[in-house]
Amino acid sequence: MPPTTYSLTGMHCSGCETKIRAALLAVPGVTAANPHAPSETVGIETDRPVDHAALAAAVAKAGDYELGEPVSAPPRESGTLERGDEPHTDPNRRAADGMSDTVAGSGSAKGYRALAVLVAYIAGASLLAELPRPTLEGVMANFMGGFFLAFSFFKFLDLKGFASGFARYDLIAGAWKPWAYLYAFVELLLGIAYVTRFWPAPTHVVTLVVMTVGAAGVIRSLLRKDRIKCACLGTVIDLPLGTVTLIEDIGMALMAAAMLTLAWSA
């Protein structure tokens, strides 16, 4: 039977693809499965009609994933394993897979552009809000408020998906899953606090701690060379975890420290 492509939420890395592929190949009638984390889709081939509920149950059993309805656009074809296939060990095929992963990762360029535009908008609005006599402290407070409000907004669009991805690299969320859900609310409250100038010193301290812990988790993942998706913009924008994520966390921590220093010296 011709392959059918379904939407599939919750995937964030190649490890997710491997787990979902194995789970689907265990379903009677499924002959091939091709999960694709960046596009959040999975192509499934069967030799006979297979009930959607059975496929969805297998996917859910593999982890925090959800199989949606069929979609029109098929995912990347490379890496598909059929039932009974063993992982290949041929160096030429491994090299080819590495090239295809690189090409697939090039789609994250849109994510970087989206992030750059968002940051530019926030920075511009932060400056305009302080005219005609902007101050460094005022602009930074506006920027941090806008940053937290915007980033929490993207997380709330798919809170469950964000929490699943965030727990894969954050130090606290990895040990205590509820923090992955609470984090979006903490960002929202920090954004409101910065915009309204409510309780500045404690707000700076909380930001400094939260961003420093976040940076530590990113550094650990980078050192382990994890190939996972950054959850900073939720599941809406495809952005790989990398140096840009680290710069965001460290940059916000440094701004919080700077504003705390300015508040104490005033």
N, C-alpha and C positions, 0 to 999 in steps of 0.2 A: 504494500500500500504506500502511496506517496507520503512523505513526511509532513507532519503538522507542527506549526510553530505556536507555542503558547507564551504568554507573559508569565514571568516568574520573579517575584520580589523576595528580597532578603539575601541575595548573593552579593559577596563583596570581594572575592578573591578566587584564585584557581583551586584552593582547597575546597571551597563551596561547590565549585563545578564538579570536582571529583566525587564528593559525597552524593550529590544529586544524581550524577550519572550512574553510580553504582546502585542507588536506590531504585531508579527507574528501570534499569536493566534486570532487576529482580522481579519486576511485574510480568506475569505471564502474558505473552503476546508482544512485548516490546523487544524489538531487535536492535535498535540503536537510539542513543540519546546524546544530544549536543547542547549542554548548557552554556550560556554565554553571559558572564557577569556584567560586562559593561553595558550591554543592551537590555539586560534583565529579561532575557528570553531563553527558551529551550526548544530545540527541534527534536521531535520524537517520531521514530519510524516503528510501525507495527506490522505483523504479518496477518493480523485479524483485528476487527473492531475491539477497542479496549475502552471500558467505561472511564469517563473523566474523573469520577469520584475515586476510582482505584489509583489513578495517577496522582491525584491531589493528596491522597492519603500517604502514598509512598514518599512524596516530596516533603510533606509535613513531618513524617517520621524521621527523615534525615536531619532535621534541625528546624531552625526558626525561619522556614521558607513557606511561600504560599503560591500555588499554581493558579494562574488566572485563566481567562478564556483564550481561544485561539486568536492569533493576530496574523496579519498578512505578510509582514516582512520577515524572512528567515534569518537566523543568526549566522555567525561565521561558521563555515563548514569544517575548518581544520580542527583536529583533535578528537573527532568523533570515534568512539569505540563501540564495536558491536559485541553482542553477547558472546562470551567465550574468548574474546581477544585478551591478550596479556599486554601490559604496558610495554611499549617498544623500547629496545635498548640500542638500536642502531644509531651511531653518532650523527649520521647525515640527517636522519629524521628528527633527532633532538635539535640539531641546528636549525632545521626548517621550522620546527615548532617555535623556537626562540625568535626567529625572524617574524613569524606570524603574530606572536605576542607583542613584538615591538610595533608592528604595523597597527594592531588593534589598539595598542596604547596611545597611538598618535591621535585617536579620537579625543583624548583628554585635553588636547590643545584648546578645544572649545570651552572646556571647564576652566582652564587658566584664563582665557579671554573673559569669560563671564565673571570670574573672581576679580580680575583687574578692573573691569568696568564698575563692578559693585563697589570696590574700595575707592575708586575715583569719585563716584557719586557721593559716597559718604564723606570723603575728604572735602569735596567742593561744598556740600551742604553745611559741613561743620564750620568752614570759613565764612560762608555767607551769613550764617546765623549770628556771627560775632561782629559783623560790620556795623558802623564804620570804623570802630576801633577794636580790632581783634586782639586778644591776648593769648599767649601760648597756653596757659592753663585752661582758658575757655574753649579754645579750638580742640585741645586734647580731650576735654570732657565731652564735648559734642561728638567728636569722632568715636570715642569709646562707647558712648551711648548709642549712636547710630550703628556701630559695628555689632554690638550685642543684640540690639533689636532686630536687625536684618538677619543675622545668622540664626537667632532663635526662631524667626519666622520660617526659614527653610526647614529647620528641624521639625517644627510642628506640622508641616505638610505631610510628613510620614514619620511620626514619632516612634512607632515600632521598628521601622526599618533603620532609623537613625540609631536607636538603642542597640540593635543587633550589630551594626557596624562599629559603633563607638566602643563597645565592650571588647572588641577584638584587639585593641591597642592601648586603651586607657588603663592606667594602673589601678585606679579605684573601681571603675566599672567592670574590669576583668575579674575582680574578687567579689564585688557586690553589685549584682545586676541592676537593682533599683536606682543606683546612682546614674546609670545611663539614661534613665527616664527623667530623673530630677535635674540633670544637667541643663536641659533645655529651659526649664523653669528658672534655674539659677541665672542663666544668661539673660532671660527676659527681665528678671528683677534687677540685675545689674544695669541693664540698658535703661530702665526706668529711673534708677537711682542716679545715673550719670546725667541724664537729660534734665531731671528735676533738681539736681545738686543736693539730693537728700543724703544726709549723714556721710559726707565725703570721705573722711579718714577710714572708717570701717569698710566702706565700699572699695577703697583702694587696696586695703589689706586682703579682703576676700578675693579680689581680682588677681592680686599678686600670687596668692596661694593656689588658686584654681588654675591659672595659666602656667605656673611653674610645674605643677603636677602634670598638667597636660603635655607640656614640653618634654618632661621626663619619659612619659609613655611613648611619645613619638620617637625620641632618641633611641629607646630600647628597640622599637620595631625597625628603625633604620639600621641599627647595628646587627639585628637578626636577619636583615634583608627580606623582611616580610613583604609580599606582594598583595597589599590590601588597599581598599578604597578609603579615602579620607571621608570622614563623616561630618566634617565641619559645616558643610552646606547641605546636610541631610542626604537624601537619595535622589534629589532632583537634578543636581549637577554632578557629572562624572569627573571626579578629581582624585588622582592617586595620592596616597599618603607619601609625602616626601619632604624635601627641603622647604618648599613653600609653606607647608603646614607648620613646620618647626619655626620658621620666621614669624608667622602669625602669632603663635603662642608666646615666643620670646619677646616679640615686639610689644604685645599687649602687656606683658609682665613688666617690661622696662618702662612703659608709659605710666603704669600704675605706680611703680616705684618712684618715678620722677614727680608725679603729682602728689604723692605722699610726702616727698621731701619738700616740695613747694608749700604744702599745707603746714608742715611743721616749722618751716622757716619764716612763715608769714607773721 
